[in-house]
Amino acid sequence: MNLLVLTSSYPRFEGDGAGAFVARWCESLAERGHRVRVLCFRGEGAAPGRPREVGGVRVRFVPYAPRACERLFFGAGGPENLEKTPWLAGLMGPAAAAMLVAGLQELRAEPADRVVGHWVLPGGLLARLLGRMTGVPSVVVGHSGGVHALGRLPRRVARALACEVLAGPVTMSSEVLASRLCELAERPGEAAAVVVAPMGYDAPDCQTQHADHDERAVDGEGHVRSQSPVTLRVGFMGRLVPIKGVDRAIAIVEKLRSAGVPVTLTIAGDGPERRGLEARAGQGIAFLGHVSGAEKSAFLKGLDVMLLPSHRLNGRHEGLPVSLLEAAGVGALPVVGEMPGVERWLVEPGWQVAQNDIELRAALQRAARVKAEDPDGFEALRQASRRRVERLRWPDYSARWERWLHAPARSFWDDDADL
């Protein structure tokens, strides 16, 4: 297939985490022999000039305003950027027009089998419009931010735009988001027609052996037995922006440490909040910045728990962070905040999902206790966590996307009726 992808986020340079999951989706399909071209709005740091080839994907950044004004996307994210600088909303029209012109140019130069819009807004709507203009079938790969952005628009406008998104094949990362999209369209009965398909993840082939081997011993029967003290290694990975709740993670870990619970927190990622977060962090808390490759693998494999204390912010909530899947894929237990719809990917959601700081702290205390008192049980949880998300692992997961993109009328999970 020849795919033309429209998106508002894509890595602009090596080490850029913006839109990394969109890039991996594109690269996974390119690895299967498909032609993938990406159009992304330009932003600070985006390489000027001709399109570039990255990971087998042809990427072109589309200018839509003078470079100094191109601040609608990237950074903290579109919604946050608009809240901080409302006048940026005036760039929505020029940005949409620039993307449509670029899309028409691409299709004129080289036909495509599908136009794919990543994010409901603006990519999904632009893909639908470009498809109508050219006759090329369009699909929308939705993520949480676009649905929440729709919900903030006037009701009639949101309804019209949501109906347009639902006019063709569409995916969302959770049932909750699929239902919300259909509610906005005032077509709640159509939620079942929305494909629930999160982004996939990469995980190194490894055993779930833990980095704290010096704190464990094996008895004569081959069972792992802990030696005191046993430190619970907690990590966070993601953009350092308000909705991620990293400030909560720091406060929770510091309270546990002050109460004598042996726990450390390692934060991987970068973003506008990093400087302030580093200033308030105490002992036992470290910042790695953006990680990739071997450094990222080592970070993930050294964790007991991936703490993602996301919270609702101005009516928004996160979908399914890829970092949750990456951690679970190597056996780290995800503990999450307000992320409706992630329960299906957790082993024991009753305690792995927490609605407030008290519950998050209790979840970490539970994990620390199980690790110290029942190492075999803790290892069983790690193994179960890996198995829970295996079906979302690249590159095998890309075969599902390939089949669905080729024939969107078929079931995405055709061999997994239980999902």
N, C-alpha and C positions, 0 to 999 in steps of 0.2 A: 504493500500500500504506500501511497504518497500522502503524507499528512502535513497540513499547514496548521500550526498551533499559535493561537493568540493568547497572550498572558500579560499580566501587569507585574510579574515578579519572575526573575531569572538571574542566576549568578552573573555579575558584571565583570568579575575578575577572579583569579585563583584565590581561594580562601573565602569568597563571599558566600554567606549562608542564605542570602535572600533568594527565595524560590528554589532552594536546593532540591526539594522533593518534586517540583515540576521538572527540573532538569533530569533527575534520575528516572522519572516516568518516561521522558522523551528518549533518554539514552537506552533504557531497557528495550524499547521498541526498535531503536536503530540497531541494537545488537542482534535483533532477530531478522535483520536484513531489510527493514522498512526505511523509506526515505522520509526524514523528519526535518521540517523547516520551522523555525520559531521566530515569531515577531513579538518583541517586548518593548514596552515604552522605555524610552531612554531615561536615565537618572544619573546622579553624580557617580562618577567612577566608571561609567559604561564606556567601553572603547569606541571612539569615533571612527568613521570611515566605513569601509566595506564590511559585509557580513563575514563572520569568522566561523570556523569549524571547530567544535568542541565536543569530544566524546561521540563523534560520528553524527552530530547534530549541527545543522547550519543555523546560526543565530544572528539575527539582525535587530539592533536597537533603534527604535523609531523616534526621531525628534518630534516634539509637539509644541515647543515654546523656546524662547532664548534659554541657553543652558543654565543660566543663573536662576531661572524661574522653574525649572523642571524638578519640583519638589513634591509633586502630587503623590508619587509612588515611592517605594523603597523607604529607607530610614526606619521609623517606628511602624510604618504601615499606612495605607491609604486612610482608614478611618481616624487613626491618631493624628495624622498630618492635617486632615481637614478640621479636626477639633481644635488643634493648636493654631492653625492658620486658615481661617474660614475663606479668605479670598481665593485660595487655591481651587475652590469649587468652580470658579470662572474658567478654569483650564479644562474642565471635563469635556466641553464641546470641541475645542481644538484637538484635544487628545483623541477623542473618538473619531473625528474626521481624518486625522493623520493616520490612525491605524487602519481605517477602511481603505484609504488611498493606498497604503502600503500593501494591504491584503490583495487589492485588485491588481496591483503591479506584480505581485508574486504569482497570482493565478494566471495572469496574462503571459508571464514569462515561462511558467511551468505549471501544467494542470495538477490538481490534487484530487484524491479520492474522498477525502474528508477534511472539513475545517473543524478544528477542535478548539473550544474556548475553555481555558482553565480559569476558574473563578466565575461565579455567576455574574458579578459586576467587576469590571466592564467586559472582560473577555468573553463570557458566555453570550451576552446579548449581542456583542459585535460579531461573534461567530454565526449566530442565527441570522443577523442582518446580512452579513457577507454571503451566507448560503442562499438567502432569498434573492440577492442581487445576481448571483452567478449560476445558481442551480446546483452547486456542489453541496452534498449532504453535510449537515452540521451536527456535532454532538457537544454537550456541555459536561465538563468534569468539574463539579462543584466542590467548594470548600466552605468552611464556616463563615469566613469574613464576608463573602458576597451575600449570603442569606441575611445576615444581620444588617448589612448596609441597605438591603431592600426594605427591611422592617422599619427603617428610620424615615423612609420616604412617605409622602402623603398616601393615604389608603388607596385612592383610585390609581395613582401612578404605580404604586407597588403591585397592585393587582394586575395591571396591564403588563408590566415587565415580567412578573412571575409567570403569567400565562404564556408569554413569549418564550421564556426558558423551557416551559413544559411542553412546548409545541413539537419537540423532537426528543431523541434519546438524551437522558441526563443521568448523572451519577451524583451521589452525595456520600460523605464519609460515615454517616450514621443515620439510623431510622429517625432520630429526633430532628435532625436537620431536614430530612426528606419530608417529614410531616409539616415542619414549619414552612417550607417552601410552598407546599400545597395549600396550607392555611392562608398564606399571603395571596395566593391566586384564587382563594375562595373555592377551591376544588379539593377539599380534604379527602374525598374518596379515591383520589388518584395517587396517594402516597405509595401504595404497593407497586405502582408502575415505575417508580424511581429506583434505580439500581443502587443498592448500598455497597459501595466499593471504596474502601480507604486507599490511600497511597501505600505502596509497599516499602520494604526496608531491606537493607543489606546487613548481613551479620557474618563474621568470620567463622569458619569451621573450627569449633573448639569444644572441649569438654567444659563442664560448668565448674571445673576446679577453681577454687577461689584464691585470691592473692594473699590471704592471711594464713598461709599454710604453717607459718611458725607459731600460730596460736592454736593449732589442732594436733591431735595425735590419733593413731589408729590402734584399737585394742587387739587382743589375740584373735578375735572372731572377724576382724576386718571392718568393724564399725568405726565411724568417725566419732571421736569424743573430743569435746572442747576443753581447753585449758584457760584458766582465768588470767587476765581479763580478755574478753572477746570484743573487739571493736566492730560496731556496725558501720560499714562504709556506705554512705549515702551520696548520691550524685544528682545533679540537675544538668540538662543539656537543652539549649534553645536560645531564642533571641532574648536579650535582656530588655524587655519592655514591660509596661505595667500589668497587662493582662496575665502575664506568666506567673506573677506572684512570687518572684524570687526573694523579695524582702520578707515575705512570710516564711520561706524556707530558712532563711538566716535566723530569724527570731525564734523559730521552733527548735532548731538545732542548738542554739545558744541556751535556751531554757532547759533542754535535756542535758546538756553538758553541765550546766550549773547545778542540776539535780543529781549529778553523779553518773549519768548514763554514758557509757563510752561510745561516742558517735562522732564521726567526722563528716564534713560536707565538701564536695568538690564540684565547682560550678564551671561547666564548659559552655562557651558561647560568648557572644559580644552584642553590643547594642547601646542605645543612648543612656541607659540607666547604669552602665557598668561602673563609672567613676563613683557615683553615690553609693552603690552597693558595696564596693570595695572599702569605702571609707568607714562603713558601719560594721563590717565583719570583724569578728574576734578570732581567737585561737581555734584551731581545728577546722577552719574554713579557708579554702583555697580557690583561686580563680585561674583557669587555664587559658581563657580566650577561646577563639575558634579552633576546633580540632578536626582533623581529617586523617585518613589513611591509618598508618600503624599507631599513631598517637591516639586516635579515636578508638580503635579496637582495644588498646591497652586500658584506656579509661573505662570503657564499658565492661570489660572482663574483670576489672578490679572492684566492681560494685556489688553490694548486697541489695540495695534498693535504689530505684530511680524515683526521686521525689519531684512531682509536677503539680505544685499547689496552685494551679490556675484558679481564678475566680471570675465571677461575672463582672463585667465592666460596662456601664452604660447600656445594659440590656444584652451585651454580647457575651458569648462563651466560646471556648475553643472546641474544635471538632475532635480529631484523633491525631495528636502529634506523632510524627514519625519517630521521634526520640523515645516515645513509650514502646513502640514496636522494636526498635533497635535494642533497647535495654532488655526487654522480655526475651528477645531472640537469643541472647547469650545467658539468660537465666537470672538476670536481676529482676527483683519484684517491683512492679510499678505501684506507687502510692500516689493517688491523684486527688485533686480538688474538684471544683465544679466543672465537670466535663460530661454532660448528659450523653448517654449512648455508648460510652466506652466499656460498659460492664461486660459485654460479650467477649471481650479480649482479655479479661482478667480471670485468674484462677479462683480467688475468693473475694469477690467484689464487696461482700458485706463489711470487710474492714479495709480493703484496698482503696475504696472510694470514701472520701471524707468531705463533709460539707463546711467545716470550720477548722480553726487552728487547734482547738481541743481535740477534735477527732483525728486530725493529721498527726498531732503529737502522740496520741494513743496508738495510732497505727505503727509509728516508728518504734515505740516502746514494745509493742507486741513483736515486731520483727526482731528487735534486739534480744528479747527474751527467748524466742524460739531458736534463734541462732545459737545462743549460749547454752540453753538447756536441752535442746533436741536437735543436734546437728544433722542427724539422718532425716528428720522431718523437714528441716529447713532445705536440705538438698533436694528432697522430693518436691517441695514447692518450686524450687528453681527449675527442675526438669519439667514440671507441669507447665510452668510459665513459658518455657521454650516451645513446648508442643502446642500451646494454645494459639500461637501466632504464626506457626510454621507456614501455613497456606498463603500468607501475605509476603513471603520472602522472595525478593528478586534473586535470580532471573526467572524462576519457575512461574511466579505470579504474572509476569508479563505475557505468558501464553494465554491467560484468561482475557486480559485486555485485548490481545491480538484477535482472539476469536470474536469477542464482543464488538470491537470496532469494525470487523469485517461484516458481521451480521448482528446489529444491535437488537433485532427482534428476538433473538434467542436469550435464554436465561444466562446471566453472567456466572451464576453458581450452579451450572447445570449438573455438576456431579457432586454437589454439596447441598442436598435438599434440607439438611438440618439447619442451614444458615438462613 
